[in-house]
Structures are given as structure tokens and as C-alpha cells.
Amino acid sequence: MEGAKDLKRLSLTPQARLEHLDPIVCELWHLKQDLLEKLFKRFFDKKSSSEPGTLSHLKTILKKSDVNGKVKSNFRAHSDFINLIITEMIVEQANEFVTNGGFDNLVPDNITAATKGTKTRVRDEVMNKFMNMYMYNENDNDTTRETSTEPDELYNYCCQLCQWGLHFMALDNTASEGDIMRVIPNLMKCIPFLFSHSKLSKYLVECLDVILKCKSASTLTRTRILEGFFVNRKGGVGKNVEADLVQEHFVRNQKELIRGLGANKTDKAILRVTGAANAISHILEDLDTNLKIPTRRGHHSPDSNEKDISAIRQCFREIHPFKVTPGRKCSKFKFGTPEFKVNTEQLLSSLETIIQRISNGLVADEDDEEQ
């Protein structure tokens, strides 16, 4: 869109110059989809289905045939799968934390009778220790952590997977809550994840573009940008969705009606039918509701979900992925450390180049994005 505005810059009227389309920012649902796709490229390999604890192995246990690593073809199935796996991994981390004496010397015996301030302090100390143990704290300077010359590749794999997956879940929660205060921190956190996959990532440029526009914009414009990311079409707490996802649904409804016109359709017929696409979609939804026709969804039934949780927990209890075992192998994923890291010097150098490019009004080239 920025390139289109540059082409129309010499038009005679403000509308022709597309001045009403400002500011143009990235789309959060597409960013979330891209992050999930990069997560699967990094942690999912069909050849690792025989290695316990990997995504491919867990997918085989749960018999999720619709989870194949192709996120764009079935986003909902991959999203639900990751949310389930990461949730159970964090539960397993908590089990290991308690088993290894995570509460020792932190929780007093009379904690139930303590004041609210004491309970808050103890809670924060326990959470900090838990986050330090599993590398969630970015500014962790713990030099007492045990190291081994023989890395535990499965432990490293699972810890890094949790760090990626937890951020994906944070993006999901931010959208459902419509929390505009977390948008910019989430975008800043996305940058190293996207950079680790490719320094030419298109959405890396988009994240920086939004951050810079919000920083330089007035308070009113900044609020308009942030509030425009989310839409709540049906009301209710925690029922927000990304605005670009709603637009994708509108486009899908229009395409279905266009295909229904058959061959030899005229431009006038296309304009007429697409103009009524949203109204027709609402009519069909109301008709299905009145006739009690169930909506086709990708969610799994509660019974199968309980079975999935039981199978995952049994697998984790057998292999103890978060119990450090020096020398344990994970042949397809040889991560040397449990914490996710990027080359800071290369990242800063790349960010400086991208910021200079954005300041000059240049947009990301489609050819730059990795294939």
C-alpha cells in the first residue's frame, strides 16, 4: 500500500492520492500466522516422529492428521495444537520445579496466615525462580546455573519451543482481550524470533515500521493505530479478534459469491453481488441458526481433548523432558543451549539498515521475503 501511495502521489485530488489511507500498518493476524509458520519450520520435522517429546512425535500420538507443518493451509488446527502442547509443557515444567525443591527456602510454613504483602512477595520470588530456571527471563544473570560439557538436546529443544510457543500464546491472548498496551511490547519481542529465521523477513520490517510510527505519532494518532488493530463484532469480554482476520472473512464471502456467478460474468454483476456479500452472509448465518444446522468448526470435542491431555501428560511423565540429563540426544534438533539466542551484533546492524530504509520511505520488497 505504501508503494501504491507513492505511485499516486501526483494525482489531483486527496482521495486519488489515497491520503485517507494513513497510517498504513501491519496486520496482527498475518504476523501471528507468520510467527507460527516459522515456529513449525524450526521445531517440526516429520522425520522426528520416532523421537519422544518432539512436535512430530506428539502429533503422531494424538493422531492429528491435519497438523503437517503447512500453517497457511490450516491455521486453526496448528494453532490449537501448539496451544495444547505448550500448556502441557508448562504444566510439566511446574511439576519438575516442585519436585526439584523449587519452593525450598522461599515459602514459609505459615504462609496461609501471612499478610497480603508477604504472599505477594513470596509469589514474585517463586515466579522469578521458575522463570529463571526455564530461561523465560531475558535479563537473567544467574551464573550459578549448572552447565555440562554434554548438552541435553531434548531439554534444550523443549525449553526453546516453550519460549516460542508462549510468545505465540501471548499474541493470541492480546488479540482476544483487545489489550492495546501489549501490542508494542509484543512486536518488539517478535523481532528476534523473526530475525532468527531470516534477516530479510517481511514481517520484521513491518514490526519496526509500526513501532516507529507509534513512537513518532501524536497521542491521538497512536491511539487510533492501536485501537484499529482489534474488532469486537458480537460484544462480550475477551471476544476481540484482529481486524485483518475480519477482513479476510469478508473477502472469503465475496469470493464464494463470485464463484457462484459461473462463467462469462460481467464486471457489473461482480460489483453488484460483492456489494451484498456481508448481508447475504448474515442472512445465511441466521438461517442456519433457526434451522439448528451446526456450524462447521475445526475445534475438537471436549472428550477427545481430555484424551489428548491425558496422552501428552503420560508421555511427558515417561521421558521427563525438563529434567536435565547430560548427553541425551535429539538427532533432528541439535540446540546447544536451552535459551533462545540471536547474534546481537548482526541483529542491531540489520535493524539500523531497516530503520534507515524506512526513514527514506522505502518499503519491503516482495523478493526479500524468504521462500
ZAMARGU-4260 file (C-alpha; in steps of 0.2 Angstrom, whole numbers, plus 5000, padded with zeros to 4 digits):
<rodrens>
0) 5000/5000/5000 | 5014/5012/5003 | 5021/5009/4986 | 5003/5012/4979 | 5003/5028/4988
5) 5019/5033/4980 | 5013/5030/4963 | 4998/5040/4966 | 5007/5055/4974 | 5005/5067/4959
10) 4986/5064/4957 | 4975/5079/4958 | 4963/5075/4972 | 4967/5070/4990 | 4956/5054/4988
15) 4965/5050/4972 | 4982/5052/4981 | 4975/5039/4994 | 4978/5052/5008 | 4964/5044/5018
20) 4974/5028/5020 | 4986/5034/5033 | 4994/5027/5043 | 4997/5010/5035 | 5002/4997/5047
25) 5005/4979/5048 | 4991/4966/5051 | 4992/4957/5068 | 4984/4941/5062 | 4995/4939/5047
30) 5010/4942/5059 | 5004/4929/5071 | 5002/4917/5056 | 5019/4920/5050 | 5027/4918/5068
35) 5018/4901/5069 | 5024/4896/5052 | 5042/4900/5057 | 5039/4890/5074 | 5034/4874/5064
40) 5049/4877/5052 | 5061/4877/5067 | 5053/4864/5078 | 5043/4852/5067 | 5051/4838/5056
45) 5041/4823/5050 | 5057/4813/5051 | 5057/4815/5070 | 5041/4806/5074 | 5051/4792/5082
50) 5059/4804/5095 | 5049/4806/5110 | 5045/4824/5115 | 5046/4832/5098 | 5031/4840/5090
55) 5031/4827/5076 | 5030/4813/5090 | 5016/4822/5099 | 5007/4824/5083 | 5008/4806/5080
60) 5002/4801/5097 | 4987/4812/5096 | 4983/4807/5078 | 4982/4825/5072 | 4982/4821/5053
65) 4978/4840/5049 | 4994/4845/5058 | 5008/4844/5044 | 5018/4860/5046 | 5008/4869/5032
70) 5001/4883/5043 | 4994/4893/5030 | 4983/4879/5023 | 4976/4875/5041 | 4980/4889/5053
75) 4967/4884/5066 | 4972/4866/5068 | 4991/4871/5070 | 4986/4885/5082 | 4976/4873/5093
80) 4989/4860/5093 | 5003/4872/5099 | 4992/4880/5112 | 4988/4862/5119 | 5006/4857/5118
85) 5014/4872/5126 | 5001/4872/5140 | 5005/4855/5145 | 5024/4858/5143 | 5022/4872/5156
90) 5012/4861/5167 | 5027/4848/5166 | 5039/4862/5170 | 5029/4866/5186 | 5029/4848/5191
95) 5048/4847/5189 | 5050/4863/5198 | 5041/4857/5213 | 5049/4840/5213 | 5067/4848/5212
100) 5063/4859/5228 | 5058/4875/5219 | 5048/4881/5235 | 5063/4877/5246 | 5068/4892/5257
105) 5055/4903/5248 | 5038/4898/5256 | 5037/4900/5275 | 5027/4887/5284 | 5014/4899/5290
110) 5010/4906/5273 | 4992/4904/5274 | 4991/4916/5289 | 5003/4929/5281 | 4999/4946/5276
115) 4994/4950/5258 | 5011/4959/5255 | 5020/4944/5261 | 5010/4932/5250 | 5014/4944/5235
120) 5032/4945/5239 | 5033/4926/5240 | 5023/4923/5224 | 5035/4935/5215 | 5051/4926/5221
125) 5044/4909/5217 | 5039/4915/5199 | 5056/4923/5196 | 5065/4907/5201 | 5053/4897/5190
130) 5056/4909/5175 | 5075/4909/5178 | 5076/4890/5178 | 5067/4888/5161 | 5075/4903/5153
135) 5060/4915/5152 | 5069/4930/5159 | 5078/4939/5146 | 5089/4949/5158 | 5094/4933/5168
140) 5111/4935/5175 | 5111/4919/5185 | 5129/4912/5185 | 5126/4898/5197 | 5116/4888/5184
145) 5123/4871/5182 | 5131/4868/5165 | 5138/4852/5157 | 5150/4848/5143 | 5137/4836/5136
150) 5121/4846/5132 | 5104/4838/5134 | 5097/4841/5117 | 5079/4836/5121 | 5079/4848/5136
155) 5086/4862/5125 | 5073/4858/5112 | 5058/4859/5124 | 5064/4875/5133 | 5066/4884/5116
160) 5050/4878/5110 | 5041/4884/5126 | 5049/4901/5123 | 5042/4902/5106 | 5026/4895/5110
165) 5022/4906/5125 | 5025/4921/5114 | 5013/4915/5101 | 5000/4912/5115 | 5004/4930/5121
170) 4999/4937/5104 | 4983/4926/5104 | 4978/4932/5122 | 4982/4950/5117 | 4970/4949/5102
175) 4956/4941/5112 | 4957/4954/5126 | 4960/4969/5114 | 4974/4975/5125 | 4982/4989/5116
180) 4995/4991/5130 | 5003/4975/5125 | 5004/4977/5106 | 5021/4987/5105 | 5030/4975/5118
185) 5024/4960/5108 | 5030/4967/5092 | 5047/4971/5100 | 5048/4953/5106 | 5043/4947/5089
190) 5059/4955/5081 | 5072/4942/5087 | 5061/4927/5083 | 5058/4933/5065 | 5076/4938/5063
195) 5082/4921/5069 | 5073/4914/5054 | 5079/4927/5041 | 5086/4944/5042 | 5075/4948/5026
200) 5059/4944/5034 | 5045/4955/5028 | 5036/4955/5045 | 5052/4960/5054 | 5051/4976/5043
205) 5033/4978/5047 | 5035/4976/5066 | 5049/4990/5066 | 5038/5001/5055 | 5023/5000/5067
210) 5035/5004/5082 | 5042/5019/5073 | 5026/5026/5068 | 5018/5024/5085 | 5033/5032/5093
215) 5033/5047/5082 | 5014/5050/5080 | 5004/5061/5091 | 4994/5053/5106 | 4978/5054/5096
220) 4985/5045/5080 | 4995/5032/5091 | 4978/5028/5100 | 4969/5027/5083 | 4983/5015/5076
225) 4982/5003/5092 | 4964/5003/5093 | 4962/4999/5075 | 4971/4983/5077 | 4956/4974/5085
230) 4937/4972/5082 | 4923/4965/5093 | 4909/4961/5081 | 4897/4952/5093 | 4902/4960/5110
235) 4907/4952/5126 | 4923/4952/5136 | 4938/4943/5128 | 4929/4941/5111 | 4940/4953/5101
240) 4948/4947/5085 | 4961/4955/5074 | 4954/4967/5061 | 4963/4959/5047 | 4956/4942/5051
245) 4938/4950/5050 | 4943/4957/5033 | 4949/4940/5027 | 4932/4933/5031 | 4924/4947/5021
250) 4935/4943/5006 | 4931/4925/5008 | 4912/4928/5007 | 4914/4939/4992 | 4925/4925/4983
255) 4911/4912/4986 | 4898/4923/4978 | 4909/4927/4963 | 4912/4909/4960 | 4893/4906/4961
260) 4890/4918/4946 | 4898/4905/4935 | 4907/4908/4918 | 4905/4924/4907 | 4901/4935/4922
265) 4902/4954/4919 | 4911/4967/4930 | 4894/4975/4934 | 4887/4958/4941 | 4903/4956/4951
270) 4901/4973/4959 | 4883/4970/4962 | 4885/4953/4971 | 4900/4958/4981 | 4892/4974/4987
275) 4879/4962/4996 | 4891/4949/5002 | 4891/4954/5020 | 4871/4955/5021 | 4870/4938/5012
280) 4882/4930/5024 | 4872/4937/5039 | 4856/4930/5032 | 4863/4913/5029 | 4870/4913/5047
285) 4853/4917/5054 | 4845/4904/5043 | 4857/4890/5049 | 4854/4896/5067 | 4835/4895/5065
290) 4836/4878/5057 | 4848/4872/5070 | 4861/4867/5057 | 4878/4865/5066 | 4892/4877/5061
295) 4907/4868/5054 | 4922/4871/5065 | 4940/4865/5067 | 4939/4863/5086 | 4940/4846/5094
300) 4926/4839/5105 | 4929/4840/5124 | 4930/4821/5126 | 4944/4820/5113 | 4953/4835/5121
305) 4953/4826/5138 | 4961/4811/5130 | 4974/4822/5121 | 4979/4830/5138 | 4980/4813/5146
310) 4991/4806/5132 | 5003/4821/5132 | 5005/4820/5151 | 5008/4802/5151 | 5022/4804/5138
315) 5030/4819/5147 | 5030/4809/5164 | 5039/4795/5155 | 5053/4805/5147 | 5054/4820/5159
320) 5059/4832/5145 | 5063/4846/5158 | 5074/4835/5169 | 5092/4839/5164 | 5100/4823/5158
325) 5118/4827/5151 | 5121/4818/5134 | 5103/4815/5130 | 5101/4816/5111 | 5088/4823/5099
330) 5096/4820/5082 | 5085/4831/5071 | 5086/4846/5083 | 5103/4850/5090 | 5101/4865/5100
335) 5116/4869/5110 | 5108/4880/5124 | 5091/4880/5132 | 5088/4898/5130 | 5084/4906/5113
340) 5098/4917/5107 | 5102/4928/5092 | 5118/4936/5087 | 5116/4953/5095 | 5128/4962/5084
345) 5120/4956/5067 | 5103/4960/5074 | 5107/4978/5078 | 5116/4980/5062 | 5101/4974/5052
350) 5089/4984/5062 | 5099/5000/5059 | 5099/4996/5040 | 5080/4993/5040 | 5076/5009/5051
355) 5086/5019/5038 | 5077/5011/5024 | 5060/5015/5032 | 5065/5033/5036 | 5069/5035/5017
360) 5051/5030/5013 | 5056/5013/5006 | 5045/4998/5009 | 5050/4980/5010 | 5052/4971/4993
365) 5042/4955/4990 | 5058/4947/4983 | 5066/4950/5000 | 5055/4938/5009 | 5061/4921/5011
370) 5054/4907/5001
</rodrens>
